[in-house]
Amino acid sequence: RFHCLPRSAIAVARCPAVPGGAAGVSRPSAMAVGTGSDEDEGAAADAEGEQEGLPGGWQDEEERSQLLASCQPGTPDEDRVKALLEIRDKATYPENWEPLWADAEVRAALLACADPPDPDFGKNPFADEEPDPPSDLVRTMALTVLVSLATSPALRLVMAEDAGVRNACVCNADEDRPALLRERVFLAL
């Protein structure tokens, strides 16, 4: 059994955006995947120029801010799950994988929702009131988003270096966790 660190003991690593891949791993461009005709290249360039909203699939900054606020500790589980479902929907599109992971606030929100249970929760009489830790359902949804993002080979390398992701995966894989949560962890690993 592994010793899990509480979230406060882990410094969330800031990773740079990985537009061309991480650690020397390159990814094919949209142009390299097509048939190579001039018509396809022109259509791809037009599609890139017409991209609406913010990187990561956000419609606007207000939508992003509302969803991230709903993911914060202390928010009711129902609201957290709804926000994570919306983020998961955005994480199903390959063009959103890298922008979502490169966004430090999104990354921090996902890791806060995937935070494993703290065995010392509520035992410190000198601590201010702590928000309840995430439920197993919230953890499962957060790990589902991380699994979607880990589909990208470049992001897998970056995510493997993140102490928060490693802690969430290892500590949520304990035998006493629900089967669905453990399944998501194993998919992420």
LINBELDA-V930861 format. One record per residue. RES is the residue in one letter. PHI is phi in radians with two decimals (999 if undefined). PSI is psi in degrees with one decimal (* if undefined). NEAR is the number of other ideal C-beta (glycine too) atoms within 12 Angstrom. Layout:
res | phi | psi | near
RES | PHI | PSI | NEAR
RES | PHI | PSI | NEAR
//
This chain:
res | phi | psi | near
R | 999 | 133.6 | 11
F | -1.51 | 152.0 | 15
H | -1.54 | 122.1 | 14
C | -1.66 | 137.2 | 29
L | -1.61 | 138.9 | 22
P | -1.15 | 154.1 | 24
R | -0.95 | -35.5 | 29
S | -1.18 | -19.5 | 19
A | -1.56 | -5.5 | 16
I | -1.91 | 126.8 | 25
A | -1.44 | 122.4 | 14
V | -1.22 | 118.9 | 26
A | -1.23 | 134.8 | 21
R | -1.61 | 116.4 | 18
C | -1.84 | 143.8 | 29
P | -1.25 | 158.3 | 19
A | -1.05 | 146.8 | 22
V | -2.02 | 63.9 | 28
P | -1.12 | -35.5 | 20
G | -1.84 | 8.1 | 15
G | 1.92 | 171.1 | 22
A | -2.07 | 148.9 | 26
A | 0.88 | 44.6 | 18
G | 1.41 | 1.9 | 11
V | -1.52 | 121.8 | 18
S | -1.75 | 156.8 | 15
R | -2.16 | 148.7 | 24
P | -1.16 | 142.6 | 15
S | -1.42 | 167.1 | 16
A | -1.08 | -32.0 | 19
M | -1.20 | -34.6 | 18
A | -1.30 | -18.5 | 13
V | -1.49 | -29.1 | 13
G | -1.25 | -169.6 | 18
T | -1.39 | -14.5 | 12
G | 1.67 | -0.4 | 12
S | -1.32 | 155.3 | 11
D | -1.08 | -34.2 | 12
E | -1.12 | -42.7 | 12
D | -1.12 | -40.5 | 17
E | -1.15 | -39.5 | 19
G | -1.15 | -40.4 | 14
A | -1.14 | -39.1 | 17
A | -1.16 | -40.1 | 23
A | -1.15 | -39.1 | 17
D | -1.13 | -41.0 | 13
A | -1.11 | -39.1 | 16
E | -1.17 | -38.0 | 16
G | -1.25 | -26.2 | 10
E | -1.63 | 7.5 | 10
Q | -1.04 | 124.5 | 20
E | -1.78 | 157.0 | 12
G | 1.40 | -167.3 | 19
L | -1.65 | 160.2 | 22
P | -1.03 | 143.4 | 25
G | 1.72 | 1.1 | 35
G | 1.55 | 6.1 | 30
W | -1.28 | 138.8 | 29
Q | -1.23 | -42.9 | 18
D | -2.80 | 174.9 | 14
E | -1.14 | -30.8 | 16
E | -1.13 | -45.2 | 13
E | -1.05 | -46.0 | 21
R | -1.04 | -48.4 | 28
S | -1.09 | -41.6 | 20
Q | -1.13 | -43.7 | 21
L | -1.17 | -40.5 | 38
L | -1.17 | -36.7 | 31
A | -1.14 | -34.7 | 19
S | -1.25 | -16.1 | 29
C | -1.57 | -8.0 | 39
Q | -1.25 | 149.0 | 25
P | -0.99 | 144.4 | 29
G | 1.67 | -13.8 | 17
T | -1.41 | 141.4 | 26
P | -0.97 | 144.9 | 19
D | -0.98 | -37.8 | 26
E | -1.03 | -43.3 | 15
D | -1.21 | -38.2 | 23
R | -1.12 | -43.0 | 38
V | -1.12 | -43.4 | 28
K | -1.05 | -43.5 | 21
A | -1.14 | -42.1 | 34
L | -1.17 | -33.9 | 40
L | -1.11 | -39.6 | 26
E | -1.15 | -42.3 | 30
I | -1.15 | -39.3 | 42
R | -1.05 | -40.7 | 31
D | -1.05 | -39.7 | 22
K | -1.21 | -32.8 | 33
A | -1.34 | -3.3 | 37
T | -1.44 | -11.7 | 20
Y | -1.74 | 122.6 | 23
P | -0.95 | -33.4 | 22
E | -1.21 | -14.1 | 23
N | -1.68 | -12.9 | 31
W | -1.00 | -56.7 | 37
E | -1.18 | -43.5 | 36
P | -1.09 | -36.6 | 29
L | -1.15 | -44.0 | 42
W | -1.24 | -34.4 | 44
A | -1.22 | -20.3 | 27
D | -1.35 | 108.3 | 32
A | -1.03 | -35.2 | 22
E | -1.23 | -39.1 | 25
V | -1.14 | -45.1 | 40
R | -1.04 | -46.7 | 38
A | -1.11 | -39.4 | 28
A | -1.14 | -43.1 | 38
L | -1.10 | -43.7 | 45
L | -1.22 | -32.5 | 39
A | -1.17 | -37.1 | 36
C | -1.31 | -25.8 | 45
A | -1.60 | 1.5 | 52
D | -0.94 | 125.8 | 41
P | -1.22 | 162.2 | 40
P | -1.07 | 140.4 | 28
D | -1.66 | 116.4 | 26
P | -1.12 | -18.7 | 16
D | -1.72 | 11.1 | 18
F | -1.05 | 128.9 | 21
G | 1.39 | 2.8 | 14
K | -1.64 | -9.9 | 11
N | -1.60 | 108.8 | 13
P | -1.23 | -15.2 | 9
F | -1.67 | -5.9 | 7
A | -1.37 | 147.5 | 14
D | -1.14 | 169.8 | 7
E | -1.04 | 125.6 | 12
E | -1.68 | 143.3 | 20
P | -1.23 | 152.2 | 23
D | -1.06 | 144.3 | 18
P | -1.18 | 161.5 | 29
P | -1.09 | 146.1 | 37
S | -1.31 | 169.6 | 26
D | -1.09 | -34.6 | 28
L | -1.14 | -43.3 | 25
V | -1.12 | -43.7 | 42
R | -1.05 | -42.7 | 39
T | -1.09 | -43.8 | 34
M | -1.14 | -41.9 | 37
A | -1.11 | -41.3 | 45
L | -1.21 | -29.6 | 44
T | -1.09 | -42.0 | 33
V | -1.12 | -44.1 | 46
L | -1.07 | -37.7 | 44
V | -1.09 | -42.5 | 32
S | -1.07 | -44.1 | 33
L | -1.17 | -33.0 | 43
A | -1.26 | -2.3 | 33
T | -1.15 | -27.4 | 25
S | -1.35 | 123.0 | 31
P | -1.01 | -38.4 | 23
A | -1.16 | -41.4 | 31
L | -1.23 | -33.1 | 38
R | -0.98 | -42.3 | 29
L | -1.13 | -43.2 | 22
V | -1.18 | -42.7 | 30
M | -1.17 | -32.7 | 40
A | -1.13 | -26.1 | 23
E | -1.48 | -9.8 | 20
D | -1.47 | 119.3 | 32
A | -1.09 | -35.2 | 23
G | -1.14 | -41.1 | 37
V | -1.17 | -45.5 | 39
R | -1.06 | -45.0 | 27
N | -1.08 | -44.7 | 31
A | -1.09 | -41.3 | 45
C | -1.22 | -48.8 | 35
V | -1.15 | -45.2 | 26
C | -1.32 | -26.0 | 35
N | -1.51 | 0.2 | 42
A | -1.64 | 2.0 | 29
D | -1.02 | 152.2 | 22
E | -1.08 | -26.2 | 13
D | -1.45 | 1.2 | 15
R | -1.47 | 155.2 | 29
P | -1.05 | 150.9 | 21
A | -1.03 | -42.8 | 15
L | -1.12 | -40.1 | 18
L | -1.10 | -45.3 | 34
R | -1.11 | -37.6 | 25
E | -1.06 | -44.7 | 18
R | -1.08 | -40.3 | 33
V | -1.08 | -45.2 | 34
F | -1.14 | -34.4 | 18
L | -1.13 | -38.6 | 23
A | -1.20 | -35.5 | 34
L | -1.23 | * | 21
//
